[in-house]
Amino acid sequence: LTNEMKGPLNEDHLILAMRVLQNKCFVGLLEEFDLSLQLFESYFGWSKVGDAAKRKECTQKIESRKDNANNHPTLDEDEGGEIWGLLEQKNLYDMRLYEFALGLYEKEKEKYGGDIVVEVVGGSSLPSPPPPSPPPPVPVPPPPTPPPQEPSPPEIDPNEPPVVQHPKYDPYNWNDNAPKYNNINNYPEASEEGGWELHPQKNNMPSTLMDDPSKVTLPPELEARYTQLSIGFTDIEKPFDKSKNLAIFWHIPKCGGGILEQLLSNCIGLVEANKVGSREGHQNDETLTVVTHDGSQYVNVDTTTPNGIEHAKELHLASSGLADVALTSYLYDAASLFTNNGNTVRGKCFTMLRHPIKRAVSIFYYLKETEFGDANLSIFKDMSLEEYARSQWCEENWMVRFLTNEMKGPLNEDHLILAMRVLQNKCFVGLLEEFDLSLQLFESYFGWSKVGDAAKRKECTQKIESRKDNANNHPTLDEDEGGEIWGLLEQKNLYDMRLYEFALGLYEKEKEKYGGDIVVEVVGGSSLPSPPPPSPPPPVPVPPPPTPPPQEPSPPEIDPNEPPVVQHPKYDPYNWNDNAPKYNNINNYPEASEEGGWELHPQKNNMPSTLMDDPSKVTLPPELEARYTQLSIGFTDIEKPFDKSKNLAIFWHIPKCGGGILEQLLSNCIGLVEANKVGSREGHQNDETLTVVTHDGSQYVNVDTTTPNGIEHAKELHLASSGLADVALTSYLYDAASLFTNNGNTVRGKCFTMLRHPIKRAVSIFYYLKETEFGDANLSIFKDMSLEEYARSQWCEENWMV
């Protein structure tokens, strides 16, 4: 619908596709095939064509063929789980277009349905009309994200000299001039104290917030992000298996990550991937190896930066088995570690959280007291905590932003729900406020309690814990005493506060499930980290990951002993060459096997409320506006009545949406003269004049409108103005528009189409490829492929309609 066959799509393409459907195409639904057919007949005047009795008899005959067709397994949204999510991720724009089309269809029923009664043919409908579900509201594309708003300057004494602005420092832009928060070795966390009493914010969550965020349907873009993580990370409910999983520590600055890193490597003896292994010239190594640093072992990659993660992916870190744990703040980038072809390992996330306000205070004192050697950071030296809390440099909902990959712009409840869902399903949660117990819960879940020598571990732990005494302490902030400053920090971190409270509940469940008889032993007379009243050092914000490039979905988790899937570059679902299945040839797959009796099952309404109701009011980029104009030259608006003397009906054929059976009904039963591919057979493909030929009792014009070359030939023969065809069938609307551009031609096209739920169409495409004999070795790959493998593969269609 946008003629964008390669490269990425965006909201503008979706808007163009919506505009084309809205103005240029009369929409039918496979899920209501009978009623859609009668709406077509009403609009195009076909209900008065031919003999009614013969039409009914013919319809029964064609409908009976469906019973002999092979049916394939179906996929339901509730039961499809991860496979549904994978297919949905690849077809998000088609899903939104389909929901928009449901609204158009309802309007058509109101306008053209009249007193239509869907008659049951031969005891069953064709495909039988189910009790329709009310279609969801009609979405339209969201406006571009507004630019982030500049926070108001600090309200300080007007007599004070103004604070100098240092635009180079941005807490979410970790450039070379900013503190290296993403380098977990730059700030030893041994100074973090974990002895604070749990002090969550009072429960102020709206009562409407669901207890289970997994039950909330999010906007498609956010659902896609969750799917992106799900491809890389398995649910935390599933037990950890070292042969199938790699532990990923999601590092939140100033939450004890530094001391945890040292304990895991120095005391437990785990091999880590963080930043240490890439030092001393190893950052550009072309093969993986384990290096030793200060007696601990590290893989020679850096997983603390997006570029480092990309390099680790290229070296196949996940499937190498060299690392026991990788540390990063970038979960969405880290998910790509598990998407290499042939990789069957998946990530298991764990993390250490801290009260957001106390973390914010720690971040401030870290900026204030640490020497970075950069004049841009000198601003913090003489800044007060209140000035920081009011400034543009104060972090705002760090956890929710990194858990949703929304680094700029406003957040809303949907982002909070996504963050909750990620923590609930994908991350094992620990608390800095209960560091010792959290560490033992991690050991219990990941099986690390059995690693290394117990006595040496205890001695090592005491040694690392003793380093805390040499750390500088900073003032703390209490909710009751903090007053206005607490309120300012809370205002900037409301979503993080709510996420933290939600996480406390997850932590309690983990204690019940994995705590068992754990007794937190006091090390050296104090807990680890020891509970002295001192507050921890400054927090550590971390960099926003740049928008990741489109990632190859990870391969399915299949038996590693199976032979690898052979790549067949000749097959491309968007290049209908001679070696690919002829989806553009509607006669190659009789659609009689399509079942139309499914209940309408559109995706739940999860469009952003800001989505516009009328895509025609949106101004598109010039290139896309030009494409719409190109179609408008060939096709008149569907609002104008059909006039056979001035219009030619063009059926826009979408594979596996009932086109085959509709073609037969139009030609065999209604008696229309068609232009598709049939008329060009038996040597007619090179005819130099137009004529009508007969095939199996039906009539066809001797051209092929199902391929671009065939359309060009039909244009040369003036098909549109000839008056010979009642309807032409094609998948190529932009090529078909050229049929109406001959000099002297006054005929214009009228588009109509049959749509189908995109996920169910994708499943049908897969089984078509799997079960059909094409006589081409390049397509044998589908014979032994599972639906999940197909959904993860490069061959799975992506937003075909858009």
C-alpha positions in Angstrom: 0.0 0.0 0.0 3.0 2.3 0.2 5.3 0.7 -2.4 8.0 0.4 0.3 9.2 -3.1 -0.4 12.6 -2.9 1.4 14.1 -1.0 4.3 12.5 0.2 7.5 8.9 1.4 7.8 7.7 4.2 10.1 4.5 5.9 11.2 4.3 7.9 7.9 4.1 4.7 5.9 1.3 3.5 8.2 -0.6 6.8 7.7 -0.2 6.5 3.9 -1.5 2.9 4.0 -4.5 4.0 6.1 -5.2 6.9 3.8 -5.2 4.6 0.7 -7.6 2.1 2.4 -9.8 4.9 3.6 -10.2 6.7 0.3 -9.3 4.3 -2.4 -10.4 0.8 -1.4 -13.7 -0.9 -0.5 -12.8 -3.2 2.4 -14.1 -6.7 3.0 -13.1 -9.2 5.7 -12.3 -12.8 5.3 -13.7 -13.3 8.8 -17.1 -12.2 7.4 -16.7 -13.5 3.9 -20.4 -13.9 3.0 -21.4 -10.5 4.1 -18.3 -8.9 2.5 -19.2 -10.5 -0.9 -22.7 -9.1 -0.7 -21.4 -5.7 0.2 -19.1 -5.9 -2.9 -22.2 -6.9 -5.0 -24.2 -4.0 -3.6 -21.5 -1.4 -4.3 -20.5 -2.6 -7.7 -24.0 -3.5 -8.9 -23.1 -7.2 -9.4 -26.2 -8.4 -7.5 -28.2 -7.9 -10.7 -25.8 -9.8 -12.9 -26.7 -13.3 -14.1 -29.4 -15.8 -13.1 -30.0 -15.9 -9.3 -30.8 -19.7 -9.3 -27.7 -20.5 -11.3 -25.6 -18.3 -9.0 -26.8 -20.1 -5.9 -26.1 -23.5 -7.4 -22.6 -22.5 -8.5 -21.9 -21.0 -5.1 -22.8 -24.3 -3.4 -20.6 -26.2 -5.8 -17.5 -24.0 -5.1 -18.2 -23.9 -1.4 -18.2 -27.7 -1.3 -14.6 -27.8 -2.5 -13.5 -26.4 0.9 -14.4 -29.7 2.6 -11.7 -31.5 0.6 -9.0 -29.0 1.4 -6.4 -29.7 4.0 -6.7 -27.6 7.1 -3.7 -26.5 9.2 -3.3 -25.8 12.9 -4.4 -22.4 14.0 -2.9 -20.0 16.4 -4.8 -18.1 19.1 -3.6 -14.9 20.7 -4.2 -16.2 24.2 -2.6 -19.6 23.5 0.0 -18.6 21.0 2.2 -17.0 23.6 5.7 -16.2 22.3 5.0 -17.3 18.7 2.1 -14.9 18.6 4.4 -12.2 20.0 7.1 -12.9 17.4 4.7 -12.6 14.5 3.0 -9.6 16.0 6.4 -7.8 16.4 7.1 -8.3 12.7 3.6 -7.1 11.7 2.9 -4.3 14.1 2.0 -1.8 11.4 -0.2 -4.4 9.6 -2.0 -5.0 12.9 -2.7 -1.3 13.4 -3.8 -1.1 9.7 -6.1 -4.0 10.2 -7.8 -2.5 13.3 -8.2 0.8 11.3 -9.8 -1.2 8.5 -12.3 -2.8 10.9 -13.7 0.7 11.4 -13.9 1.3 7.7 -15.7 -2.0 7.3 -18.3 -1.1 9.9 -19.0 2.2 8.0 -19.5 0.2 4.8 -21.9 -2.1 6.4 -24.0 0.9 7.6 -23.9 2.5 4.2 -24.2 -0.4 1.8 -25.5 -3.3 4.0 -29.1 -2.2 4.0 -31.3 -5.2 4.5 -28.7 -7.7 3.5 -29.3 -11.1 5.1 -26.4 -13.6 4.9 -28.0 -16.8 3.6 -26.5 -20.1 4.7 -25.3 -22.0 1.6 -25.4 -25.8 1.7 -25.8 -25.9 5.4 -22.8 -23.7 6.2 -21.7 -20.2 5.4 -19.1 -19.4 2.9 -17.0 -18.9 5.0 -19.8 -18.9 7.6 -20.4 -15.7 9.4 -19.5 -15.9 13.1 -21.1 -13.8 15.7 -19.0 -10.8 15.0 -17.1 -9.1 17.8 -17.5 -5.3 17.9 -14.5 -3.9 16.1 -12.2 -1.8 18.1 -11.9 1.9 17.7 -10.3 3.2 14.6 -6.7 4.0 15.3 -4.6 6.3 13.3 -0.9 7.0 13.6 0.5 8.9 16.5 2.1 12.3 16.1 5.8 12.4 16.4 7.1 12.3 20.0 7.4 15.9 21.2 10.8 17.1 21.9 11.8 16.8 25.6 10.9 19.9 27.5 13.5 21.9 29.3 12.9 21.7 33.1 12.5 25.0 34.9 15.6 26.5 36.4 16.2 26.2 40.1 14.2 28.5 42.3 17.0 30.0 44.3 17.6 33.4 45.9 17.4 35.9 43.1 20.3 37.8 44.7 22.6 34.8 44.3 24.7 34.8 41.2 23.1 32.7 38.4 24.3 29.1 38.0 26.4 28.8 34.8 24.8 26.4 32.3 27.1 23.6 31.1 25.2 22.1 28.1 27.8 19.3 27.6 26.6 17.5 30.8 23.5 15.5 30.3 22.7 12.6 32.7 21.4 10.6 29.8 24.1 11.3 27.3 27.3 9.7 28.3 29.7 11.4 26.0 33.5 11.7 26.6 33.0 14.7 28.8 30.5 13.1 31.2 31.4 10.9 34.1 31.7 7.3 33.0 28.8 5.9 34.8 28.6 3.1 32.3 32.0 1.9 33.4 31.2 -0.1 36.5 34.9 -0.1 37.5 35.1 3.6 37.9 33.2 3.7 41.2 33.8 1.0 43.8 30.5 0.3 45.4 32.1 -1.0 48.6 31.0 2.3 50.2 27.3 1.4 49.7 25.6 0.6 53.0 22.7 -1.8 53.0 21.6 -1.6 56.5 18.8 1.0 56.1 15.4 0.0 57.2 13.1 -0.6 54.2 11.5 2.7 53.7 9.1 2.6 50.7 7.1 5.5 49.7 3.5 5.3 51.0 1.2 3.5 48.8 -0.1 6.1 46.4 -0.7 4.0 43.3 -4.1 4.4 41.7 -6.5 1.7 42.6 -7.0 1.1 38.9 -3.4 -0.1 38.4 -3.7 -3.8 37.8 -2.0 -6.2 40.2 -0.6 -8.1 37.2 0.9 -5.8 34.5 1.1 -8.8 32.2 -2.6 -8.6 31.8 -2.5 -5.1 30.5 -2.4 -4.6 26.7 0.1 -1.9 25.8 0.4 0.2 22.7 2.0 -1.8 19.8 5.3 0.0 20.1 5.7 -0.9 23.7 4.4 -4.4 23.2 7.1 -4.7 20.5 9.8 -3.6 23.0 8.6 -6.3 25.4 8.8 -8.8 22.7 12.3 -7.6 21.8 13.4 -8.4 25.4 11.5 -11.7 25.4 13.4 -12.9 22.4 16.7 -12.4 24.4 15.6 -13.2 27.9 13.6 -16.1 29.3 11.1 -15.8 32.1 12.5 -15.8 35.5 9.9 -18.4 36.6 11.8 -21.0 34.5 14.7 -22.5 36.4 18.2 -21.4 35.5 20.2 -23.9 33.4 23.8 -23.0 32.8 23.8 -25.0 29.5 20.9 -22.9 28.2 21.2 -19.6 30.0 23.6 -16.7 30.6 23.1 -14.6 33.8 22.9 -10.9 32.9 23.2 -8.5 35.8 21.2 -5.3 35.0 23.3 -2.7 36.7 21.6 0.3 38.2 24.2 3.0 39.2 24.7 3.4 43.0 22.8 0.3 43.9 25.7 -1.8 45.0 26.7 -3.1 41.6 30.4 -2.5 42.2 30.6 -4.5 45.4 28.4 -7.2 43.9 30.7 -7.4 40.9 33.8 -7.9 43.2 32.0 -10.5 45.2 30.9 -12.5 42.2 34.4 -12.5 40.6 36.8 -12.4 43.5 35.0 -14.4 46.1 32.6 -16.8 44.3 35.0 -17.2 41.4 32.7 -16.5 38.5 34.0 -15.6 35.0 32.6 -12.1 34.2 32.0 -10.1 31.1 31.9 -6.5 32.0 34.6 -4.0 31.0 37.7 -5.3 32.8 38.4 -8.0 30.2 38.6 -5.5 27.3 41.5 -3.6 28.9 45.1 -3.7 28.0 44.5 -3.8 24.3 41.9 -6.6 24.3 39.0 -4.3 23.2 39.6 -5.2 19.5 40.3 -8.9 19.9 38.8 -10.9 17.1 38.3 -14.1 19.1 37.0 -14.7 22.6 39.2 -15.7 25.4 39.4 -15.5 29.2 41.9 -13.1 30.7 43.1 -12.7 34.3 43.0 -9.4 36.1 44.0 -9.0 39.8 43.4 -12.7 40.3 39.9 -12.8 38.8 38.8 -14.0 35.4 37.1 -12.0 32.7 36.1 -12.5 29.1 37.8 -10.1 26.7 34.8 -8.0 25.8 33.0 -5.0 27.2 29.3 -5.5 27.9 28.9 -2.1 29.6 28.5 -0.1 26.4 26.2 -0.6 23.3 29.3 -0.8 21.0 30.9 -3.3 23.3 27.8 -5.4 23.3 27.7 -5.3 19.5 31.3 -6.6 19.4 30.5 -9.3 22.0 27.6 -10.4 19.8 29.8 -10.6 16.7 32.1 -12.9 18.7 29.2 -15.0 19.8 29.6 -14.4 23.6 26.3 -16.0 24.5 26.9 -19.4 22.9 30.6 -19.5 23.8 30.0 -20.7 27.4 33.0 -18.7 28.6 31.2 -16.2 30.8 29.2 -17.1 33.9 27.7 -13.6 34.2 27.7 -10.4 32.1 27.1 -7.0 33.6 25.3 -4.1 31.8 22.9 -1.3 32.1 21.6 -1.8 28.6 19.0 -4.6 28.6 17.7 -3.9 25.2 21.1 -4.0 23.6 22.0 -7.1 25.7 19.0 -8.9 24.3 20.8 -8.9 20.9 23.5 -11.1 22.3 21.1 -14.0 22.0 20.0 -13.4 18.4 22.9 -14.9 16.5 22.0 -17.7 14.0 22.4 -21.1 15.6 22.4 -19.7 19.2 20.1 -21.5 21.6 21.3 -19.7 24.8 18.9 -17.2 26.4 19.6 -14.5 29.1 18.5 -14.6 32.7 18.3 -11.1 34.2 18.9 -10.2 37.8 19.4 -6.9 39.4 19.8 -4.9 42.7 17.4 -2.1 43.4 17.5 0.8 45.8 15.0 3.3 47.1 14.9 5.9 44.2 15.2 9.0 46.4 18.2 7.7 48.3 19.8 6.6 45.1 19.2 10.2 43.7 20.9 11.7 46.7 23.9 9.3 46.3 24.2 10.2 42.6 24.4 13.9 43.6 27.2 13.5 46.1 29.0 11.3 43.7 29.0 14.1 41.1 29.9 16.6 43.7 32.8 14.8 45.4 34.4 12.9 42.6 37.2 14.3 40.5 36.5 13.8 36.9 39.1 16.1 35.4 36.5 17.9 33.3 35.6 21.6 33.7 32.1 20.8 32.6 31.5 19.0 35.8 32.8 21.7 38.1 29.3 23.1 38.3 28.5 20.4 40.9 31.3 21.4 43.3 29.4 24.3 44.7 25.8 23.1 44.0 23.5 22.3 46.9 21.3 19.2 46.9 18.2 21.4 46.4 19.7 23.2 43.4 20.5 19.8 42.0 17.0 18.5 42.6 15.6 21.5 40.7 18.1 21.4 37.9 18.1 19.9 34.4 20.8 17.5 35.4 18.9 15.6 38.0 17.9 12.2 36.8 14.3 11.5 36.1 12.8 8.0 36.4 16.1 6.3 35.4 14.8 2.7 36.0 11.6 3.1 34.0 13.5 4.7 31.2 16.1 2.0 30.9 13.5 -0.8 31.3 11.4 0.7 28.5 14.2 2.1 26.3 12.4 5.5 26.4 15.4 7.7 27.1 13.9 11.0 26.0 10.5 12.6 26.0 7.6 12.2 28.4 6.7 9.0 30.2 3.2 7.7 31.0 1.4 4.9 32.7 2.0 2.5 29.8 5.8 2.9 30.3 5.4 2.2 34.0 3.3 -1.0 33.2 6.0 -2.2 30.7 8.7 -1.6 33.3 6.7 -3.6 35.9 6.1 -6.4 33.4 9.8 -6.6 32.6 10.8 -6.8 36.3 8.0 -9.2 37.1 8.7 -11.7 34.3 12.3 -11.2 33.2 14.4 -10.1 36.3 15.2 -11.7 39.6 15.1 -8.8 42.0 17.5 -8.0 44.9 17.5 -5.0 47.3 20.5 -3.0 48.3 18.6 -2.5 51.6 18.9 -6.2 52.2 22.1 -6.8 50.4 23.3 -10.0 52.2 20.0 -11.8 51.8 19.7 -10.7 48.2 23.1 -12.1 47.4 22.2 -15.4 49.0 18.9 -15.5 47.0 21.0 -14.9 43.8 23.3 -17.8 44.8 20.3 -20.0 45.5 18.6 -19.2 42.1 21.7 -19.4 39.9 23.3 -22.3 41.8 26.4 -20.2 42.8 26.2 -21.3 46.5 28.0 -24.5 45.4 30.8 -22.7 43.5 34.3 -22.4 45.1 35.6 -23.1 48.5 33.3 -21.9 51.4 36.2 -20.9 53.7 38.0 -18.9 51.0 34.7 -17.3 50.0 34.1 -16.2 53.6 37.6 -14.8 53.9 37.3 -13.0 50.6 34.0 -11.5 51.6 35.4 -10.1 54.8 38.3 -8.6 52.9 36.1 -6.8 50.4 33.6 -5.7 53.1 36.4 -4.1 55.1 37.1 -1.7 52.3 33.9 0.1 53.1 35.4 1.6 56.2 37.8 3.7 54.1 35.0 5.1 51.9 33.8 8.7 52.3 30.2 9.0 53.6 27.8 11.8 52.6 24.8 13.3 54.2 21.6 11.4 54.0 18.0 12.5 53.3 15.0 11.2 55.2 11.4 11.5 54.0 10.2 13.1 57.2 13.1 15.5 57.5 13.9 16.1 53.8 10.7 18.1 53.3 10.8 20.1 50.1 14.0 18.5 48.7 12.5 15.0 49.1 9.4 16.2 47.4 11.4 17.7 44.4 13.3 14.4 43.9 10.1 12.4 44.3 8.3 14.5 41.7 11.0 13.7 39.2 11.0 10.0 40.1 7.3 9.2 40.6 7.4 6.3 38.2 10.6 4.9 39.6 9.0 5.2 43.1 6.0 3.2 42.0 8.2 0.7 40.2 10.2 0.3 43.4 7.2 -0.4 45.5 6.0 -3.0 43.0 9.5 -4.6 43.1 9.2 -4.9 46.9 6.3 -7.3 46.4 8.3 -9.3 43.8 11.2 -9.5 46.3 8.9 -10.8 49.0 7.7 -13.6 46.7 11.3 -14.5 45.8 12.2 -14.8 49.5 9.3 -17.2 50.0 10.2 -19.3 47.0 14.1 -19.3 47.2 14.9 -18.1 50.7 14.3 -21.5 52.4 16.3 -21.7 55.5 18.8 -19.0 54.5 20.3 -17.4 57.6 22.1 -14.1 56.9 25.4 -14.4 58.7 27.1 -11.4 60.1 30.5 -11.1 58.6 33.2 -9.5 60.8 30.7 -8.4 63.3 28.5 -6.6 60.7 26.3 -7.4 57.7 27.6 -7.0 54.2 27.2 -4.3 53.3 27.4 -3.3 57.0 24.5 -1.5 58.4 26.1 1.6 59.9 24.0 4.7 59.6 26.2 6.3 57.0 24.6 6.9 53.6 26.1 5.6 50.5 28.1 7.5 47.9 26.6 9.2 45.0 24.4 7.3 42.6 25.4 6.3 39.3 23.2 7.3 36.4 23.9 5.5 33.2 23.8 6.4 29.5 20.9 6.2 27.3 21.3 3.5 24.7 21.1 5.0 21.2 18.1 3.6 19.2 19.3 0.1 18.3 19.4 -0.9 14.7 16.7 -3.4 13.6 17.8 -6.6 15.2 17.7 -10.0 13.7 15.3 -12.1 15.7 16.9 -14.9 17.6 16.7 -18.4 16.2 14.3 -20.8 17.8 15.4 -22.9 20.8 15.8 -26.3 19.0 17.8 -29.4 19.7 21.4 -28.4 19.3 22.1 -31.9 17.9 19.9 -31.1 15.0 21.7 -30.2 11.8 21.8 -26.4 11.3 19.3 -24.8 9.0 20.7 -24.2 5.6 20.4 -20.6 4.3 18.5 -20.2 1.0 19.1 -16.7 -0.1 17.0 -17.1 -3.2 13.8 -17.2 -1.3 12.6 -13.7 -0.4 8.9 -13.2 0.6 8.9 -9.8 -1.2 10.6 -10.8 -4.4 8.2 -13.0 -6.4 10.8 -14.3 -8.8 10.6 -17.6 -10.7 12.2 -19.5 -7.8 9.8 -18.3 -5.2 6.2 -19.5 -4.5 3.9 -17.5 -6.7 2.0 -15.6 -4.1 1.3 -13.0 -6.7 -0.3 -15.7 -8.9 -3.7 -16.1 -7.3 -4.4 -19.3 -9.2 -1.5 -21.2 -7.6 -3.2 -21.7 -4.3 -6.9 -22.3 -4.2 -8.2 -20.4 -1.2 -11.1 -22.9 -0.8 -9.1 -24.2 2.2 -9.4 -20.9 4.0 -11.8 -21.1 6.9 -13.8 -17.9 7.3 -15.8 -19.0 10.3 -13.4 -17.7 12.9 -14.9 -15.2 15.3 -13.5 -11.7 14.6 -10.5 -11.5 16.9 -8.9 -8.2 16.4 -6.1 -7.3 18.7 -7.4 -5.5 21.8 -7.6 -1.8 21.4 -4.3 -0.6 22.4 -3.7 2.4 20.1 -2.4 5.5 21.7 -5.3 8.0 22.4 -3.4 10.6 20.4 -3.7 8.6 17.2 -5.5 10.7 14.7 -9.0 9.7 13.5 -8.5 10.9 9.9 -5.1 10.0 8.2 -6.1 12.3 5.3 -5.5 15.3 7.5 -1.9 14.3 8.1 0.7 15.9 5.9 3.2 13.3 4.8 6.8 13.7 3.6 6.9 14.8 -0.1 7.9 11.3 -1.4 5.0 9.6 0.3 2.6 12.4 -0.8 3.8 11.8 -4.3 3.0 8.1 -4.0 -0.6 8.9 -2.9 -0.9 11.2 -5.8 0.3 8.4 -8.1 -2.5 6.2 -6.9 -5.0 9.0 -7.1 -4.3 9.5 -10.8 -5.3 5.9 -11.4 -8.0 5.3 -8.7 -11.0 7.4 -7.8 -12.3 7.8 -4.3 -14.5 5.0 -3.0 -17.0 7.5 -1.8 -18.0 8.2 -5.4 -20.5 5.7 -6.8 -19.3 3.0 -9.1 -20.1 3.7 -12.8 -19.2 0.8 -15.2 -18.8 3.2 -18.1 -16.2 5.2 -16.2 -14.6 2.7 -13.8 -12.9 -0.6 -13.8 -13.0 -2.7 -10.6 -9.6 -3.7 -9.3 -9.3 -6.4 -6.7 -6.2 -5.8 -4.5 -5.3 -9.4 -3.8 -3.6 -10.1 -0.4 -2.2 -13.7 -0.3 -4.1 -16.1 1.9 -7.1 -13.8 2.4 -9.7 -15.7 0.4 -8.7 -14.3 -3.0 -8.8 -17.6 -4.8 -12.3 -18.5 -3.8 -13.5 -14.9 -4.5 -12.0 -15.1 -7.9 -13.9 -18.3 -8.7 -17.2 -16.8 -7.3 -16.9 -13.7 -9.4 -16.1 -15.5 -12.6 -17.9 -18.8 -12.3 -21.0 -17.8 -10.4 -21.6 -14.1 -11.0 -20.3 -14.4 -14.5 -17.9 -11.4 -14.6 -15.2 -11.2 -17.2 -11.9 -11.2 -15.3 -8.4 -10.0 -16.1 -5.9 -12.0 -13.9 -3.5 -14.6 -15.2 -5.9 -17.2 -16.7 -6.5 -15.4 -19.9 -2.8 -15.2 -20.8 -2.4 -19.0 -20.7 -2.2 -21.3 -23.8 0.0 -18.9 -25.8 -2.0 -15.7 -25.2 0.6 -13.9 -23.1 2.1 -12.2 -26.2 -1.1 -11.4 -28.0 -1.0 -8.0 -29.6 -4.7 -7.2 -29.4 -7.2 -7.7 -26.6 -9.8 -10.4 -26.8 -11.9 -12.4 -24.4 -11.0 -16.1 -24.0 -13.0 -18.9 -22.3 -11.4 -21.2 -19.7 -13.4 -23.9 -17.8 -16.7 -22.1 -18.8 -15.6 -18.7 -17.5 -14.4 -15.7 -19.4 -11.1 -13.9 -19.1 -9.3 -11.1 -21.0 -6.0 -12.3 -22.6 -3.7 -10.4 -20.3 -2.0 -11.1 -17.0 -2.6 -8.4 -14.4 -0.9 -10.3 -11.5 2.7 -9.3 -12.4 4.3 -5.9 -13.1 5.3 -7.0 -16.6 1.9 -8.3 -17.3 0.3 -5.0 -16.2 2.7 -3.1 -18.5 1.6 -5.3 -21.4 -2.1 -4.8 -20.5 -1.5 -1.0 -20.5 0.0 -1.1 -23.9 -3.1 -2.9 -25.1 -5.4 -0.3 -23.4 -7.1 -2.7 -21.1 -8.8 0.0 -19.0 -10.6 1.8 -21.9 -11.4 -1.4 -23.8 -14.5 -2.2 -21.7 -13.8 -5.9 -22.0 -13.0 -6.6 -18.3 -15.5 -6.3 -15.4 -12.7 -6.8 -12.9 -8.9 -7.1 -12.8 -7.0 -8.9 -10.0 -3.6 -7.8 -8.8 -1.3 -7.4 -5.7 0.4 -4.4 -7.3 -1.7 -1.4 -6.9 1.0 1.1 -7.9 1.6 -0.7 -11.1 -2.1 -1.1 -11.7 -2.6 2.7 -11.4 -0.6 3.0 -14.6 -3.4 1.1 -16.5 -5.4 4.4 -16.4 -2.7 6.8 -17.6 -2.9 6.2 -21.4 -3.6 9.3 -23.5 -7.3 9.7 -24.2 -8.3 7.3 -21.4 -11.1 8.5 -19.2 -11.7 5.3 -17.2 -10.4 5.2 -13.6 -10.0 2.3 -11.2 -12.1 1.3 -8.2 -10.2 -0.7 -5.7 -11.7 -3.4 -3.4 -10.0 -6.0 -1.2 -10.4 -8.8 1.3 -8.5 -8.4 4.5 -7.7 -10.9 7.2 -6.2 -10.8 10.8 -2.4 -10.4 10.0 -1.2 -13.0 12.5 -3.6 -15.7 11.3 -2.7 -14.8 7.7 1.0 -15.2 8.6 0.3 -18.7 10.1 -1.6 -19.6 6.9 1.4 -18.4 4.8 3.7 -20.6 6.8 1.6 -23.8 6.3 1.2 -23.0 2.7 5.0 -22.9 2.3 5.4 -26.0 4.4 2.8 -28.2 2.8 2.9 -27.2 -0.9 5.1 -28.8 -3.5 6.9 -26.1 -5.5 9.4 -28.4 -7.2 12.2 -26.1 -6.1 15.1 -27.2 -3.8 15.3 -23.7 -2.4 11.9 -24.1 -0.7 12.6 -27.5 0.9 13.8 -25.6 4.0 10.2 -25.1 5.1 9.3 -28.8 5.1 11.0 -29.5 8.5 10.6 -26.0 9.9 8.4 -25.3 12.9 6.1 -22.3 13.1 8.4 -20.7 15.8 11.5 -21.1 13.6 9.6 -19.5 10.8 8.5 -16.6 13.0 12.1 -16.0 14.0 13.5 -16.4 10.5 14.4 -13.9 7.8 11.8 -15.4 5.5 8.8 -14.5 7.7 6.8 -11.7 6.1 6.9 -8.3 7.7 4.0 -5.8 7.4 3.0 -7.1 3.9 0.0 -4.9 3.6 1.7 -1.6 4.6 
